[in-house]
Amino acid sequence: MVSILWAFLIVIGIIYAFLNGNVSIINESILVNANKALELIISFLPTIVLWTGIMKIAEDAGLLTKFSNFLRPVLSKLFPSVPKDNKALGYISSNIAANMLGLGSAATPFGLKAMIELQKINDNKNRASQAMITFLVLNTAGVTIIPTLIIALRLGYGSKNPTEIIAPAVLSTMCSSIAAITIDYFIRRKK
């Protein structure tokens, strides 16, 4: 549905540009912005590769398992339907760790693996389980302690103090996480 909406907006924009005689602005904008987008992606790439590699090393070294064991009491309360020894809890904690570092792209593989493991223990394969919904809510509102990619973006655009975003990010993501978990809890209890 979103792709249809975007296609519609693009077509409307092009038609409007033709009608107003601004075709050259569209061409220039496409070329300049495509170049800027590529530069932005290339500037993010080292950060993403570095932190994805660090997360892989942490996983291989067993640090994510230790972090998972540290989070296990909290995760057991948030995901009561998931057995304590299930791989899903490890993947969920890895996803949380990556999100805490502001690495959404590094968190995604762990999130997908967690969903696969949660689907394996789901009784109704055609519907998301409560654990899957809770994980999605937690992942979406996840606490970010170090917004790595935002810092890299601010640095790339010449910010004088790219790390000043850390305190507001921690505060806002903590508020959103607490609100999301609270709402999820009350909805779960209601059912």
C-alpha positions as CSV (number, residue, x, y, z in Angstrom):
1,M,0.0,0.0,0.0
2,V,2.8,2.4,0.9
3,S,4.6,1.7,-2.4
4,I,1.4,2.6,-4.3
5,L,1.1,5.8,-2.3
6,W,4.7,6.8,-3.0
7,A,4.3,6.0,-6.7
8,F,1.1,8.1,-6.8
9,L,2.9,11.1,-5.2
10,I,5.9,10.8,-7.6
11,V,3.6,10.7,-10.6
12,I,1.6,13.7,-9.4
13,G,4.8,15.6,-8.7
14,I,6.1,14.9,-12.2
15,I,2.8,15.8,-13.9
16,Y,2.7,19.0,-11.9
17,A,6.3,19.8,-12.9
18,F,5.4,19.3,-16.6
19,L,2.3,21.5,-16.3
20,N,4.3,24.3,-14.7
21,G,7.3,24.0,-17.0
22,N,9.7,22.9,-14.2
23,V,11.0,19.7,-15.7
24,S,14.6,20.9,-15.5
25,I,14.2,21.4,-11.7
26,I,12.9,17.8,-11.4
27,N,15.9,16.4,-13.4
28,E,18.4,18.5,-11.4
29,S,16.8,17.5,-8.1
30,I,16.8,13.8,-8.9
31,L,20.5,13.9,-9.9
32,V,21.7,16.1,-7.0
33,N,19.6,14.2,-4.3
34,A,20.6,10.8,-5.7
35,N,24.2,11.9,-5.3
36,K,23.6,13.2,-1.8
37,A,21.8,10.0,-0.8
38,L,24.7,7.9,-2.1
39,E,27.2,10.0,-0.1
40,L,25.1,9.6,3.0
41,I,24.9,5.8,2.6
42,I,28.7,5.7,2.0
43,S,29.3,7.8,5.1
44,F,27.1,5.5,7.2
45,L,28.7,2.3,5.9
46,P,31.9,2.3,8.0
47,T,29.8,2.9,11.2
48,I,27.4,0.1,10.3
49,V,30.1,-2.3,9.3
50,L,32.1,-1.6,12.5
51,W,29.3,-2.0,14.9
52,T,27.8,-5.0,13.1
53,G,31.3,-6.6,13.3
54,I,31.6,-5.7,17.0
55,M,28.1,-7.3,17.6
56,K,29.2,-10.5,15.8
57,I,32.4,-10.6,17.8
58,A,30.4,-10.1,21.0
59,E,28.0,-12.9,19.9
60,D,30.9,-15.3,19.1
61,A,32.7,-14.4,22.4
62,G,29.6,-15.1,24.4
63,L,29.0,-11.6,25.6
64,L,25.6,-11.5,24.2
65,T,24.8,-14.7,26.1
66,K,26.0,-13.0,29.3
67,F,23.9,-10.0,28.5
68,S,21.0,-12.3,27.8
69,N,21.5,-13.9,31.2
70,F,21.6,-10.5,32.8
71,L,18.3,-9.5,31.1
72,R,16.7,-12.9,31.5
73,P,14.7,-12.0,34.7
74,V,13.3,-8.9,33.0
75,L,12.7,-10.8,29.7
76,S,11.0,-13.6,31.6
77,K,8.5,-11.1,33.0
78,L,8.0,-9.4,29.6
79,F,7.7,-12.7,27.7
80,P,6.0,-15.2,30.2
81,S,4.9,-17.5,27.4
82,V,8.5,-18.0,26.1
83,P,10.5,-20.9,27.8
84,K,13.5,-19.6,29.8
85,D,16.0,-21.7,27.8
86,N,14.5,-20.7,24.3
87,K,16.9,-19.2,21.8
88,A,14.4,-16.4,21.2
89,L,15.3,-14.7,24.5
90,G,19.0,-14.6,23.4
91,Y,18.1,-13.1,20.1
92,I,15.8,-10.6,21.8
93,S,18.5,-9.5,24.2
94,S,21.0,-9.2,21.3
95,N,18.4,-7.0,19.5
96,I,18.0,-4.9,22.6
97,A,21.8,-4.5,22.9
98,A,22.2,-3.4,19.3
99,N,19.2,-1.0,19.7
100,M,20.8,0.5,22.8
101,L,23.8,1.3,20.7
102,G,21.6,3.0,18.1
103,L,22.4,0.3,15.6
104,G,19.0,-0.5,14.0
105,S,20.6,-2.1,11.0
106,A,22.7,-4.4,13.3
107,A,19.7,-5.2,15.4
108,T,17.5,-6.3,12.5
109,P,19.1,-9.7,11.9
110,F,18.7,-10.5,15.7
111,G,15.1,-9.3,15.5
112,L,14.3,-11.5,12.5
113,K,15.9,-14.5,14.2
114,A,13.9,-13.8,17.4
115,M,10.7,-13.6,15.4
116,I,11.6,-17.0,13.7
117,E,12.1,-18.6,17.1
118,L,9.0,-17.0,18.5
119,Q,7.0,-18.3,15.5
120,K,8.3,-21.9,16.2
121,I,6.6,-21.8,19.6
122,N,3.5,-20.0,18.4
123,D,0.3,-22.1,18.7
124,N,-1.5,-20.2,16.0
125,K,0.8,-19.9,13.0
126,N,-1.6,-17.6,11.2
127,R,-1.5,-15.0,14.0
128,A,1.1,-13.2,15.9
129,S,1.5,-14.4,19.5
130,Q,1.5,-12.2,22.5
131,A,5.3,-12.6,22.8
132,M,5.7,-11.5,19.1
133,I,3.6,-8.5,19.7
134,T,5.4,-7.6,22.9
135,F,8.8,-8.0,21.1
136,L,7.6,-5.8,18.2
137,V,6.4,-3.1,20.6
138,L,9.7,-3.3,22.6
139,N,11.8,-3.3,19.5
140,T,9.9,-0.3,18.0
141,A,10.2,1.8,21.1
142,G,13.6,0.4,22.2
143,V,15.9,2.4,24.5
144,T,18.8,4.0,22.7
145,I,21.7,4.9,25.0
146,I,24.2,5.8,22.2
147,P,22.4,6.9,19.0
148,T,25.4,5.9,16.8
149,L,23.9,6.5,13.4
150,I,22.4,9.8,14.4
151,I,25.8,10.9,15.8
152,A,27.4,9.8,12.5
153,L,24.8,11.7,10.5
154,R,25.3,14.9,12.6
155,L,29.0,14.5,12.2
156,G,28.6,14.0,8.4
157,Y,26.7,17.3,8.2
158,G,29.2,19.2,10.2
159,S,27.7,19.5,13.6
160,K,29.9,21.2,16.2
161,N,28.8,18.8,18.9
162,P,27.3,15.7,17.3
163,T,27.1,13.9,20.7
164,E,24.8,16.4,22.3
165,I,21.9,14.2,21.1
166,I,22.7,11.5,23.6
167,A,20.8,12.8,26.7
168,P,17.6,13.7,24.8
169,A,17.8,10.3,23.0
170,V,18.1,8.4,26.2
171,L,15.3,10.3,27.8
172,S,12.9,10.1,24.9
173,T,13.5,6.4,24.2
174,M,13.1,5.6,27.9
175,C,9.8,7.4,28.0
176,S,8.6,5.7,24.8
177,S,9.8,2.2,26.0
178,I,8.1,2.6,29.4
179,A,4.9,3.8,27.7
180,A,4.9,1.0,25.1
181,I,5.6,-1.8,27.7
182,T,2.9,-0.4,30.0
183,I,0.3,-0.2,27.3
184,D,1.3,-3.7,26.0
185,Y,1.0,-5.0,29.6
186,F,-2.5,-3.6,30.1
187,I,-3.8,-4.8,26.7
188,R,-2.3,-8.2,27.4
189,R,-4.0,-8.4,30.8
190,K,-7.3,-7.2,29.3
191,K,-7.3,-10.2,26.9
